Amino acid sequence: MLCVVGLFVLAALFDNRAAVWRWLTFSPVPKTCRHHTACVIWLHGTGDRGAGFVWLQKAIGMAHAKWVLPDAPKLWLNLSGREIHTRAWLKLSSMPVTKDEPDDDANLDASVEHVLALVESQVADGIAPERIILGGFSQGAAVAAWAVAKCVHKLGGCALWSGYPSGAGRLSGTLERSVNVGTPFLYAHGDADTKVLPECGTRFGEVLRAAGVPLSHRTWPRVDHGCCPEQVEELRAFLQRALPEAGTPNPNHDPNPNHDPKPGRERVQGASSQSKVKAKAKAKKVD
């Protein structure tokens, strides 16, 4: 009997050998190598793990940019009377998430501090702060925006997908007073999102524009809680502008980091017709 069970286990491992190998070799915070001159810190959504976005790192390319894909802690979430123990940066009160989602200040502060510690570790490894991008999907977007607002370093940019603005009433003011008020932001949300409603994306855009940050805000048609190929291309272009290869002048570099000129405001409205949605970025279990 044990031999039969063993054979089934081996067969299952063989069938899923790629996933097993990724699980065995994945490191949320990989070692900084000599060719790493930039860094992307990307935060996953509820119920997912950092490894869930390895596909995005591969799709973007840019070998000179190191990707840090941290795991959120496990929290108990009570969604519509159902208790769920899963990885999450913040607690949730309902699903789908609406623009009226209650704030979770305790977990928000803890998550932001964790992200800021990751930023400091990359700076200590020799990566310049203006060569670091913070980003996130869904709940990870909420934390990433706050981390940029509270960071003491001038960062290279912030990329947010399908999120909601936790602590919206305070986020605009914190960003406006931040060293990163001139840091470029990219925001994208699907108009068919059934997990984090599109109204959350609209509210996020309002908060960022009120802060006066340079913003590209796009709503993608027929995209649920995930992304489409064109959205990935948009992110790649944003990262390439912010984190050019070493030796290439950085168009976002401020020669005088102690002076933040009043930033212009940019908004990209609408989108062209998109191909079939590829929901590779959909969060697992809950979000």
C-alpha positions as CSV (number, residue, x, y, z in Angstrom):
1,M,0.0,0.0,0.0
2,L,2.8,2.4,0.9
3,C,4.5,1.7,-2.5
4,V,1.2,2.5,-4.3
5,V,0.9,5.8,-2.4
6,G,4.5,6.6,-3.1
7,L,4.0,6.1,-6.8
8,F,1.0,8.4,-6.8
9,V,3.0,11.1,-5.0
10,L,5.9,10.8,-7.4
11,A,3.5,11.0,-10.3
12,A,1.9,14.1,-8.9
13,L,5.3,15.7,-8.3
14,F,6.3,14.9,-11.9
15,D,3.1,16.3,-13.4
16,N,3.7,19.5,-11.4
17,R,7.4,19.6,-11.6
18,A,7.6,23.2,-12.8
19,A,5.5,24.4,-9.9
20,V,7.5,22.3,-7.4
21,W,10.8,23.6,-8.8
22,R,9.5,27.2,-8.5
23,W,8.4,26.6,-4.9
24,L,11.8,25.1,-4.0
25,T,13.9,27.8,-5.7
26,F,11.8,30.9,-5.2
27,S,13.1,33.6,-2.8
28,P,10.9,36.6,-1.9
29,V,14.0,38.7,-1.4
30,P,16.7,37.5,-3.8
31,K,20.3,38.3,-3.5
32,T,21.5,41.5,-5.2
33,C,23.8,40.6,-8.0
34,R,26.4,42.8,-9.7
35,H,24.1,43.4,-12.7
36,H,21.2,44.6,-10.6
37,T,21.1,48.4,-10.9
38,A,17.4,48.8,-10.1
39,C,14.7,47.1,-8.1
40,V,10.9,46.5,-8.3
41,I,9.2,45.7,-5.0
42,W,5.7,44.2,-5.9
43,L,3.0,43.3,-3.4
44,H,0.4,40.6,-4.1
45,G,-3.3,40.6,-3.3
46,T,-5.2,38.8,-0.6
47,G,-4.9,35.0,-0.7
48,D,-1.9,35.0,-3.0
49,R,1.9,34.9,-2.4
50,G,4.8,36.8,-3.9
51,A,5.6,33.8,-6.1
52,G,2.3,34.4,-7.8
53,F,3.9,37.3,-9.7
54,V,7.0,35.6,-10.9
55,W,5.2,35.4,-14.3
56,L,5.0,39.3,-14.3
57,Q,8.7,39.6,-13.7
58,K,9.4,37.3,-16.6
59,A,6.9,39.1,-18.8
60,I,8.5,42.5,-18.1
61,G,12.1,41.3,-18.7
62,M,14.6,44.0,-17.8
63,A,17.4,41.8,-16.4
64,H,19.1,44.7,-14.7
65,A,16.0,45.2,-12.4
66,K,15.8,42.9,-9.4
67,W,12.3,41.9,-8.3
68,V,11.4,41.6,-4.6
69,L,8.1,39.7,-4.2
70,P,7.4,39.5,-0.4
71,D,4.7,37.4,1.2
72,A,2.0,39.0,3.3
73,P,1.4,37.5,6.8
74,K,-1.6,35.3,7.4
75,L,-4.6,37.0,8.9
76,W,-8.1,35.9,9.9
77,L,-10.6,37.5,7.6
78,N,-14.4,37.6,8.3
79,L,-16.1,37.9,4.9
80,S,-19.9,37.9,5.0
81,G,-19.8,35.7,8.1
82,R,-17.2,33.3,6.7
83,E,-13.9,33.0,8.6
84,I,-10.9,32.6,6.3
85,H,-7.2,32.3,7.4
86,T,-5.1,33.5,4.5
87,R,-2.3,35.8,3.5
88,A,-3.3,39.4,3.5
89,W,-1.8,42.8,4.1
90,L,-5.0,44.2,5.6
91,K,-8.3,42.8,6.9
92,L,-11.3,43.0,4.7
93,S,-15.0,43.4,5.7
94,S,-16.7,42.3,2.5
95,M,-16.2,40.9,-0.9
96,P,-16.4,42.5,-3.4
97,V,-14.4,45.4,-2.0
98,T,-16.2,48.8,-2.3
99,K,-14.9,52.4,-2.0
100,D,-16.4,52.4,1.5
101,E,-14.2,49.5,2.8
102,P,-13.4,50.3,6.5
103,D,-9.7,51.2,7.2
104,D,-7.5,48.8,9.1
105,D,-4.9,51.2,10.4
106,A,-3.0,48.7,12.6
107,N,-2.3,46.2,9.8
108,L,-1.7,49.0,7.3
109,D,1.0,50.5,9.5
110,A,2.6,47.1,10.0
111,S,2.6,46.3,6.3
112,V,4.0,49.7,5.3
113,E,6.8,49.4,7.9
114,H,7.7,46.0,6.4
115,V,7.8,47.4,2.9
116,L,9.9,50.4,4.0
117,A,12.4,48.0,5.6
118,L,12.6,46.2,2.3
119,V,13.4,49.5,0.6
120,E,16.2,50.2,3.2
121,S,17.6,46.8,2.6
122,Q,17.9,47.4,-1.2
123,V,19.5,50.8,-0.5
124,A,22.0,49.1,1.8
125,D,22.7,46.7,-1.1
126,G,23.8,49.6,-3.2
127,I,20.6,50.3,-5.3
128,A,19.9,54.0,-5.4
129,P,16.5,55.0,-4.1
130,E,15.5,56.7,-7.3
131,R,16.1,53.3,-9.0
132,I,13.5,51.6,-6.8
133,I,9.8,51.2,-7.9
134,L,7.1,50.2,-5.5
135,G,4.0,48.5,-6.9
136,G,1.2,46.2,-6.1
137,F,-2.0,44.4,-7.1
138,S,-5.3,44.7,-5.4
139,Q,-4.7,45.0,-1.6
140,G,-1.0,45.3,-2.4
141,A,-1.7,48.5,-4.3
142,A,-3.2,50.1,-1.1
143,V,-0.1,49.3,0.9
144,A,2.4,50.3,-1.9
145,A,0.8,53.8,-2.2
146,W,1.1,54.4,1.5
147,A,4.7,53.1,1.5
148,V,5.6,55.6,-1.2
149,A,3.9,58.4,0.8
150,K,5.8,57.6,4.0
151,C,9.2,56.7,2.5
152,V,12.0,59.2,3.4
153,H,13.8,58.5,0.1
154,K,12.8,59.9,-3.3
155,L,11.8,56.8,-5.2
156,G,11.6,56.1,-9.0
157,G,7.9,55.5,-9.2
158,C,4.8,53.7,-8.1
159,A,2.7,51.2,-10.1
160,L,-0.7,50.2,-8.9
161,W,-3.2,47.7,-10.3
162,S,-6.8,47.1,-9.3
163,G,-6.5,48.5,-5.8
164,Y,-8.5,50.5,-3.3
165,P,-7.2,53.5,-1.3
166,S,-7.1,52.4,2.3
167,G,-7.1,55.5,4.6
168,A,-8.2,57.6,1.6
169,G,-9.0,60.6,3.8
170,R,-5.3,60.9,5.0
171,L,-3.4,59.5,2.0
172,S,-3.7,62.7,-0.2
173,G,-2.3,64.9,2.5
174,T,0.5,62.5,3.4
175,L,1.5,62.3,-0.2
176,E,1.3,66.0,-0.7
177,R,3.8,66.6,2.1
178,S,6.0,63.7,1.1
179,V,9.4,63.8,-0.7
180,N,7.6,61.6,-3.3
181,V,5.0,64.2,-4.3
182,G,6.9,64.5,-7.6
183,T,7.3,60.7,-8.1
184,P,5.3,59.4,-11.1
185,F,2.4,57.1,-10.5
186,L,0.8,54.5,-12.8
187,Y,-2.7,53.3,-12.0
188,A,-4.8,50.7,-13.9
189,H,-8.1,49.0,-13.1
190,G,-10.5,46.8,-15.1
191,D,-14.0,48.1,-15.7
192,A,-15.4,44.6,-15.2
193,D,-13.7,43.9,-11.9
194,T,-15.9,41.8,-9.6
195,K,-13.5,41.5,-6.6
196,V,-12.4,45.2,-6.2
197,L,-15.2,47.2,-7.8
198,P,-14.2,49.8,-10.4
199,E,-15.5,52.6,-8.1
200,C,-12.4,51.8,-6.0
201,G,-10.2,52.7,-8.9
202,T,-12.1,55.9,-9.5
203,R,-11.7,56.8,-5.9
204,F,-8.0,55.9,-5.9
205,G,-7.5,58.2,-8.9
206,E,-9.2,61.1,-7.1
207,V,-7.0,60.7,-4.1
208,L,-3.8,60.6,-6.1
209,R,-4.8,63.7,-8.2
210,A,-5.7,65.6,-5.0
211,A,-2.2,65.0,-3.8
212,G,-0.8,66.5,-7.0
213,V,1.4,63.6,-8.0
214,P,2.2,63.0,-11.7
215,L,-0.4,60.4,-12.6
216,S,-1.3,58.1,-15.5
217,H,-4.7,56.6,-14.7
218,R,-6.3,54.1,-17.1
219,T,-9.5,52.0,-17.0
220,W,-9.2,48.9,-19.1
221,P,-12.4,47.7,-20.8
222,R,-13.7,44.1,-20.2
223,V,-11.0,43.3,-17.7
224,D,-12.0,41.5,-14.4
225,H,-9.8,41.3,-11.4
226,G,-6.6,40.6,-13.3
227,C,-4.9,42.2,-16.3
228,C,-4.7,42.1,-20.1
229,P,-1.6,41.9,-22.3
230,E,-1.8,45.6,-23.1
231,Q,-1.8,46.4,-19.4
232,V,1.5,44.5,-19.0
233,E,3.0,46.4,-22.0
234,E,2.0,49.7,-20.3
235,L,3.7,48.6,-17.1
236,R,6.8,47.6,-19.0
237,A,7.0,51.0,-20.7
238,F,6.5,52.7,-17.3
239,L,9.3,50.7,-15.8
240,Q,11.7,51.2,-18.7
241,R,11.2,55.0,-18.5
242,A,11.8,55.0,-14.7
243,L,14.5,52.4,-14.6
244,P,16.6,52.6,-17.7
245,E,19.7,50.4,-18.0
246,A,22.8,51.6,-16.3
247,G,24.6,54.2,-18.4
248,T,21.3,55.5,-19.9
249,P,20.2,58.9,-18.5
250,N,17.2,58.5,-16.2
251,P,14.4,60.9,-17.4
252,N,12.9,60.9,-13.9
253,H,16.1,61.8,-12.1
254,D,16.0,65.0,-10.1
255,P,19.4,66.6,-10.1
256,N,18.4,68.5,-7.0
257,P,16.7,66.0,-4.7
258,N,16.0,68.6,-2.1
259,H,13.7,70.5,-4.4
260,D,10.4,69.2,-5.6
261,P,8.9,71.4,-8.3
262,K,5.1,71.5,-8.5
263,P,4.4,68.4,-10.6
264,G,2.3,68.4,-13.6
265,R,-0.8,66.2,-13.7
266,E,-1.3,63.6,-16.3
267,R,-4.3,61.4,-16.9
268,V,-4.8,58.9,-19.6
269,Q,-8.5,58.5,-20.2
270,G,-10.2,55.5,-21.8
271,A,-8.5,52.8,-23.7
272,S,-8.6,51.2,-27.1
273,S,-10.4,47.9,-27.7
274,Q,-8.5,45.1,-26.0
275,S,-7.9,41.5,-26.8
276,K,-9.1,38.6,-24.7
277,V,-8.3,39.2,-21.0
278,K,-5.5,37.1,-19.6
279,A,-6.2,36.9,-15.9
280,K,-2.8,35.7,-14.9
281,A,-2.7,38.2,-12.1
282,K,-6.0,37.0,-10.4
283,A,-5.5,36.6,-6.7
284,K,-6.1,33.2,-5.2
285,K,-8.8,32.0,-2.8
286,V,-10.2,35.3,-1.8
287,D,-9.0,38.4,-3.8
